[in-house]
Amino acid sequence: MSLLFSSYTLNSPNGPLKLANRIVVAPMCQYAAVNGEATDWHLMHWGNLLNSGAALFIIEATGVTPEGPYYASLSWIVG
């Protein structure tokens, strides 16, 4: 039997995080941000992912630089 659908516990300094299964959605650069901020498009996209059955989501790749994003359509934190 595959372990893919069995639970898994991630240990962390803040305590364990028990996942219902071992399916993880990796971060994706969707190039859909406006001025570096998530939009309604992101809300719908993330909602669909939440209904997929995966146990963990890393929902967006985010860059942090003093210059800001290298594409205006990326989510970004100017630091």
C-alpha positions in Angstrom: 0.0 0.0 0.0 1.2 3.5 -0.9 2.1 5.9 2.0 0.9 8.8 -0.1 -2.5 8.9 1.6 -1.3 8.1 5.1 -0.9 10.8 7.7 2.5 12.4 8.4 3.8 14.6 11.3 6.2 17.4 10.7 8.2 18.4 13.7 8.9 22.1 14.4 10.1 24.3 17.2 6.4 25.4 17.6 5.2 21.9 18.0 4.2 19.1 15.7 2.1 19.6 12.6 0.1 16.5 11.7 -0.9 16.3 8.0 -3.8 14.2 6.9 -1.8 12.9 4.0 1.6 13.4 2.3 0.3 15.5 -0.7 1.9 18.9 -0.8 1.3 21.7 -3.3 4.5 23.5 -4.1 4.8 27.3 -4.5 3.9 28.7 -7.9 4.7 32.0 -9.5 1.4 32.8 -11.2 2.4 36.3 -12.5 -1.1 37.5 -11.6 -0.4 40.0 -8.8 -1.2 43.7 -9.1 1.4 46.1 -7.6 2.8 43.0 -5.8 -0.5 42.2 -4.1 -2.7 39.1 -4.4 -6.0 39.6 -6.2 -9.4 38.0 -6.5 -7.8 35.7 -9.1 -5.5 34.4 -6.3 -8.4 33.8 -4.0 -10.2 31.6 -6.6 -7.0 29.8 -7.5 -6.2 29.0 -3.8 -9.8 28.0 -3.2 -9.5 25.4 -5.9 -6.3 24.1 -4.5 -7.9 23.9 -1.0 -10.6 21.6 -2.4 -8.0 19.3 -4.1 -7.4 17.2 -1.0 -3.7 18.1 -0.5 -2.7 18.4 3.1 -0.2 21.3 2.8 0.0 24.3 0.6 2.9 26.6 0.0 0.7 29.0 -1.9 3.0 31.5 -3.5 6.6 32.1 -4.1 7.5 35.5 -2.7 10.7 37.6 -3.1 12.1 40.1 -0.7 14.5 42.7 -2.1 15.2 46.4 -1.6 14.5 47.0 -5.4 11.1 45.3 -5.4 9.9 42.7 -8.0 11.6 42.0 -11.3 8.1 41.5 -12.8 5.3 43.8 -11.7 2.9 40.9 -11.8 4.7 38.9 -9.0 3.8 39.0 -5.4 6.5 40.8 -3.6 7.7 42.3 -0.3 9.9 45.3 -0.7 12.4 45.2 2.2 
